[in-house]
Amino acid sequence: MRVPIVNNFLKKLMVFKEIFPVYGNKKNCGAVAYIKASPEATRFAYRKGLFVIRAVGESATILNDAKFKPKDYGRNS
């Protein structure tokens, strides 16, 4: 995962409710998952309010800490 990939995902996330208006009154958070990523990309995704998930073997771990506040991309994005 690289920063441009996260940016591309964010663009899609911001128009999700326009494409799927049935979710108009729902919270719209996002997550990125990876097997291999640059440290810059994981920090960038965290700062943008995305859950960051690292896949290892047959399991996955959410890397966000207790201070993390997910961004609602459905409201005032």
Sequence and secondary structure as in RCSB ss.txt:
>XXXX:A:sequence
MRVPIVNNFLKKLMVFKEIFPVYGNKKNCGAVAYIKASPEATRFAYRKGLFVIRAVGESATILNDAKFKPKDYGR
NS
>XXXX:A:secstr
  HHHHHHHHHHHHTHHHH GGGTTS    EEEESS  HHHHHHHHHTT EEEEEETTEEEE   TT     TTS
  
